[in-house]
């Protein structure tokens, strides 16, 4: 495994007997936030304790396999951790791994930069990870803790001079129209976020580099225009029905002809990134997880249909959500998450969307190691944390 804290790479090799094994790093950049340096850059004493408890050896490796690397930008439940006004042991913890933004992940895949979910902490997550470009934003579902930061793509519009490429299901798109009416207004309010929408479902799809020919140009007091190849400026505003038609615009035969679940090998295709959606239910709400090569990111599920497990074979890493030891109507309980981890059988399972119901990180990690050993679970199961990188 690789951990990076600041400029430090840390490597360690575990198993079911109490160690851990995977490829992970901290990527906190203390220069980009001045609110709480201890959160973004643990001091040497914290690192020493962290290294000793995790049996970490120093390494300078910066490699990752299959061209896929996932960084957890947020691992907390919808309220985050700590939650406002709570003084429990977890919310009061000094361990930086117990400071959790709302759930989100950043995926580097085939040379592309892909974000999964953009909740209310999106701006701070991007600043903390020192990110300034995205090729795509994939949305798992329509709840506010996963879509509440989409207005902040305005900064990326300005920097990249490109519309943000957003991939979501039709029901999510309908809710975005209700939640962000100014994005879809016609004529458009100057300064509104610029989104280019792609409608997806549970069928495999390709993510393309965000490098289309149409460049965004800001016209003072008027708003963004596209500059075409011949220099012509065209207003970006479109009617909702036209945006719908454009969102449906990926030809079915292009995707189905290239991607088949049974022969999908996880490699990028001609500079594009193939993604396999995983259908699940969040109580009764249909939601999506996503498989990128040998990493699958699943959050906000309480059940997975039998037909979807064929998409989860041969994983190195899988992420699963849990919010409580107890049964929950819309999330896996801890027992259900462990059962799911055992069934999927990935080498490593990382728990996310965690609440303050669980104890502080190190205590929770020890509990999980013991539970995996006692139940003979066929995966190393550990809590994820903000800044963790897996490959």
N, C-alpha and C positions, 0 to 999 in steps of 0.2 A: 504494500500500500504506500501511497505517497501522501504526505501532509505538507502543506506549505503554510507557514505562519509568517507573514511579512515576506522576507526573502529566504526563509528557512524551509528546506524540504525535509520531511521526516518520513521514514519508511519503517513499516513493521509487518511481521508475518505471524498471524494467529490461526486458531482452529476452534473446535468445540470445547476445548479444555480450558478456555478462559482467555486465549489470545484473540486477535482479530486479524483478518486478512482481506485486503482489497487495495484500491488505489485512490488516495484521497488527499485533498489539500485545503488549508485555509488560504483565502485570497484577499483577506482584509487589507485595505489601503488606508492607513491612519491619516494620510494627508488629505483625504477627501471629506472628512467629517470631523468636527471639533466638539461633538456633544458629549461623548464619553470615551476617551481613548482606551480605557480598559476593555471596552467591548470590542473595539476594532483591532486592537493589538495587545494581546495578553503579555504581561510582563514576564521576566525571566523566571521568577519563582513559580508562576502559574504553568509555564512551559515545562519546567523541571518536574512538577507534580504530574502534569499531563503525560509526559514522556515515560516517567517511572511507572505510572498506573497502566499504561498501554503497552509497555515493553517495546518502546520505539527505538529503532536504530537510525542513525543519520544516513541520508542518501541525497545525491544531487540529481537523481533521475527526473526527467521531465517528459517521458514518453507515455503515450496512451494507445491502447490497442484499437483496431478496427476503425480508426478515424472518428471515434465517438467519445465524447467526454461530457459529463453532466455535473453541473454545480448547483447545489441547493441554495437558492437566493433567500428562501423563506421556508420554514418547517413548522410554523405555528398554526393553531386553529384560527377560526374566524375572528376571535378577539385578540390574537397574538399572545405572546408571553414575554414579560409579565403583563397581566391585565390591569386595567385601571383600578386602583384602590385595594388591590389584593396584597397581603403581606405573608402569604404562605411560604413554606420552605423553597419551593421552586421559583416563585415570583421574586423572592428575596435573594436568590442564589447569586453569588459573585462569579460563578463559572460562566464564561462567555457563551458556552454551548447551550445555556438555558435562556438566552435572549433570542426570541424567535419572532421574525416577521411573518406575515401571512404567507401561505404556501405558494411557492413559485420555483421554477427551475430554469436554468440557462444551459442550453445544449450546443456544443460545438460538434458539427457533424458534416463530414465531407467538405470541410472548408467553409461551411455556412454557420451563421450564428442565429440560434432559434431560442425564443423565449416561450415557456409554457406558463400561461396565466399572468395577468397584470393586475394585481389587486391594489388596495389602498397604499401599500408600501412600495409600489413600483419605483417611484422616483428615488427613494433612499436606497433601494436595492441596487439600482443601476449605478448610483454614485459610489456606494460602498464597494462594489465589484469593479469600479472604474471602467464601465461599459459605455460605449457611445455609438454603437451600430448594431442593428438587428436586421436580419434578412426576413424574419417571419415571427409572428406572435400566434401561437396555437392556444385556443381557449378550450378548456375541458368542459365547462358548462357556464351557466348564466348568473351564478350567485355573485353578490357584490364583492366578497373577499377574493374573487378571482378576476373581476372585470373593473373594479372601482378605480384603477389607476390609468385607464386608457386615455384619458384627456392629456396625460403628461407625455404622450408620444409627440406632442407639438415640438419638444426640444429636438427629437430625432428628425422630424420634418425639416427643421431649420438647418441642422448640421448636415444631414445627408442629401437634402434637397430632393427627397423622395417621399412618397406616401408610405405609411406603415402598412405592411402586408399582413392582414389578419385572417386566420383560418378558423372557421367555426361552423357549427351546425345551424340549420335554418331557424330552430326555435331560439337559439342564442342571438342570432342576427335580429330577430323580431324584438327581443328584449333590449338589445342595444339601441334600436330605433326609438324605443320608449324612454330609455335612460339617458340617451345623448341626442335629444331631438335637434340640437343646434348643429350637430355634425351632418345631419341628413336634410337640413332645411334648404329650400330653394326659393329665391337666391340665398346664398350661403353667408352666414355671419363672418366678417373678416377675422382671421386669427383662429378659427375653429380647427381642430385636429384634422389632418388629411389621412384617410384610411382607404386602402384598396382591399376589398373583401373577397374571400374565397369560401364558397360553401362546401362543406365536407360532411361525410357520414362515417359509417364503420368500414367503408372500403379503403384500401391503401391509396395513398396519394403522394405526389411529389411536391417538395418545397423548392422553389426556384430562388436564385440569388436576387436580392433587391437591387437590381441595376438596370431597370428598364430605361428606354430611350427618353421618356418624358421627364424632364427636369422641372422641379418646382421652383418658381420664381415669385418672390413676394412683391406685390404691387401696393404701395403705401395707401392705406385707408380703403383699399378695395379687397385685398386678400390674395391668396395663392392662385397662380396660373401655371399651367403646364407650358414649358417651352418645347416645341416640337423640333425635329431635326433641321427644318428649314428656318428656324428662328421665330416662327409664329407663336404668339402667346394665346392660350385658350383657357378660359375660366375652368376651374376644377369642379365647380358645382354641378351636380347631376340630380335628376329627379329620383325618388326612392325606387320607382319601378325599373329605372335604368340601372341603378346600382344592384338591384336584385338580379337582373339579367346578366350583368357582368360577373357577379359572384358565382353564378352557375356556369361560367364560361369555359371551364376546363373540360375538353372533350373526353367522354367516358372511355373511348377506345385507347386514348393515349396512356391512361393510367392502367387499365386492365390488361393492355397488351404488354406492358413493361413489368408490372408487379404481380406476382402470384404468391400467395402465402406459402405454398408448399415448396417453392424453389427460391424463396427470398433469402439472400445470404448476408444482408446487412450492409452491403457496400454502397457507396454513393454512385449515382449513374450520371456520367457526363457533367459533373459539376452541380447536379441537383441531388437533393436528399430524399430518399424514399422513406415514408413514414407509414407504419401500420397502426391504425386506431384500434383500441380495445374497448368494446362496449361494456358498460356497467350500469348499475342503478344506484342512485343516491336517494334512498327511500324509494319513491316511485318515479323520480326524475331520471330520464336517460342522460348519461354523461359519458365522456370519453377519456380513456387513458391513451398513451402513445408509446409505441415501441420504436426505438432508434437503434438499429443493429442489435447488439446483445444487451442493451439496457432498455428496460420498460419502466415508464413513469405512470403510476396509478395513484390517484388521490380522490377523496370524496366519494367513495363507493361503500355500499353496504352489501352488495352481492354482484357476482359476475356470472352471466349466463354460461351454461355448459359449452355452448358452441364456441366461446371465445378462448378456451384454454389451449386450443391448438396453436394460437398465436403466441403463446408464452413458453414454448419449448426452447431449450438450449440457451437460456439467459445466463449471463454472468451476474447481472444486477437486476433487482426489481425493487421498486419503491411501493409501499403499501401504507394506507392511512389508518390511523386509529386515534380516538380521542379519549378513551376511557377504559378502565378495567371492566365496566359494566356494559350490558347490552345497550345499543344505541339505535334509534330508528333509521338513521341515515349514514352512519359510519360503521366500519368494522370495530367491534370490541377488540381488546388485546387478544383474547383467546381466538377469536375469529381470524384476526390478522396472522397469528401464529399458525393456525390450521391452513390458511391460504398460502403462507410462505412454504410450509411443508409440501403442500400439493404442487405448487409451481416448481419448487426444487431448484431455484437459482442458486448459484454459489453464495451470493450475498443478498440479504434482504434489508432494506433501510426503511424504518418507520418514520412517517411524516404526518403533518397536520396534527401535531401533538399539543395537548392542553396541559394546564397546570395540575390536572388530576394525577399526573404521573410525578414521581419523585425527581429530584435533581439528577442531572445527566449521569454522573458516574454510578450512583446508586441504581438507577434504572437500567443502565447497561449491564451491571452485574446481575440484576434480576433476570434479564433476558438471556444472558449466557447460561445461567443456572436452569431456566425453563427449557431452553433448547437442549441442554444436556439431559435433563430429566425426561423430556418427551421424545428424545431421539429425532429431533427435527432436522430435515435434510437441507439446511441452509444456515449460514451464520447470520443471525438476526440482531441488529443493533439500532439504536435511535439515530436518525440523521440529525444534523444541526446546520444552522446557517453558515455557509462558507465551505461546507464539505464538498469535496470534488471526487467523483468516481469515474473510472474508465476501465 
